[in-house]
Amino acid sequence: MRVIAFDPGTTTGYCIMNFDKYRDPELYDSGQQEKSVLGKVRLECITAGCDIVLVETAVLTGRLNNDKVDQISMIERIHLVCGDKVEWVQPEAKKLVKEVPKEIKGNHARDAYRILEAWRLKEQR
């Protein structure tokens, strides 16, 4: 099973892992893209072959600034492309994950890993 997680925003991080019940989870890819680059076609390419798409939900309280608008815009874009594959992860969940593999570069990609790992830990319960 292949799972991708997104940390949506002006710069959107992603992390893809393969899960197999006979082996440890394996990092497939990670990175981050600017919102202007991450359109429908690019999202379709990144999510191709993924069984589950994890997206961090937006915190809808507080001031509505450009960063929040970009975050909501990316969430809508991902949901439009991925539809039924999307599962939501609360922002607080990623705070429980402290360690991130060194090969994952960029703060947004590292946050996407934390989202994926928080989901995995929840699924194991």
C-alpha positions in Angstrom: 0.0 0.0 0.0 1.3 3.5 -0.9 0.3 6.5 1.2 1.1 10.2 0.6 0.7 12.9 3.1 0.5 16.7 2.4 1.3 19.7 4.5 -0.7 22.2 2.5 0.2 25.9 2.1 2.0 28.4 0.0 4.8 25.9 0.0 3.2 22.4 0.2 5.2 19.6 1.6 4.6 15.9 0.7 5.9 12.6 1.8 5.2 9.2 0.2 5.7 5.8 2.0 5.2 2.2 1.0 3.6 -0.1 3.6 3.9 -3.8 3.5 2.7 -6.1 6.3 5.9 -8.2 6.0 8.4 -5.3 6.0 9.1 -2.0 7.8 7.6 1.1 6.1 9.8 2.4 3.3 10.2 6.1 2.3 9.4 6.4 -1.4 9.7 10.1 -2.0 9.4 13.5 -0.3 9.7 17.1 -1.2 8.0 20.4 -1.3 6.5 22.5 -4.1 5.3 26.1 -4.4 1.5 26.5 -4.8 2.0 28.0 -8.2 3.8 24.8 -9.4 1.5 22.3 -7.7 -1.4 22.4 -10.1 -3.9 19.6 -11.1 -1.5 17.8 -13.5 1.5 17.9 -11.1 -0.8 16.7 -8.2 -2.0 13.8 -10.4 1.6 12.8 -11.1 2.6 12.9 -7.5 -0.4 11.0 -6.2 -0.4 8.4 -9.0 -0.3 4.9 -7.5 -1.2 6.2 -4.0 -4.0 4.3 -2.2 -4.5 6.9 0.6 -4.0 10.6 0.5 -3.5 12.3 3.9 -4.2 16.0 4.2 -3.7 18.1 7.3 -6.9 20.0 8.0 -6.8 23.8 8.2 -7.3 25.6 11.5 -10.2 27.8 10.6 -10.1 30.1 13.7 -8.0 33.2 14.0 -7.1 35.8 11.4 -7.6 35.1 7.7 -4.3 36.0 6.1 -2.7 35.1 2.8 -1.0 32.0 4.3 -4.4 30.7 5.5 -6.0 31.4 2.2 -3.2 29.5 0.4 -3.5 26.6 2.8 -7.3 26.4 2.2 -6.8 26.7 -1.6 -4.3 23.8 -1.6 -6.6 21.6 0.5 -9.4 22.2 -2.0 -7.1 21.5 -4.9 -5.8 18.2 -3.4 -9.4 17.2 -2.5 -10.6 18.0 -6.1 -7.8 15.8 -7.6 -7.9 12.9 -5.1 -11.5 12.8 -4.0 -12.4 9.6 -2.1 -8.8 8.7 -1.4 -8.5 11.7 1.0 -8.3 11.2 4.8 -8.0 14.1 7.2 -5.3 14.5 9.9 -5.7 17.1 12.6 -2.7 19.6 13.0 -2.2 18.6 16.6 -1.5 15.0 15.7 1.8 15.8 14.0 3.1 17.5 17.1 3.4 14.0 18.7 6.0 12.9 16.1 9.4 14.2 17.1 11.9 12.3 14.9 12.1 12.7 11.2 14.5 10.8 8.9 17.5 12.9 7.9 17.0 12.2 4.2 13.7 14.2 4.2 14.7 17.8 3.4 12.7 21.0 3.9 10.4 22.0 6.8 7.2 21.4 4.8 8.3 17.9 3.6 9.3 17.1 7.2 5.8 18.2 8.4 4.3 16.0 5.8 6.3 13.0 7.2 5.0 13.9 10.7 1.4 13.8 9.3 2.0 10.4 7.7 3.6 9.0 10.9 0.8 10.4 13.1 -1.7 8.6 10.9 0.3 5.4 10.9 0.6 5.4 14.7 -3.2 6.0 15.0 -3.9 3.1 12.6 -1.8 0.7 14.6 -4.0 1.2 17.7 
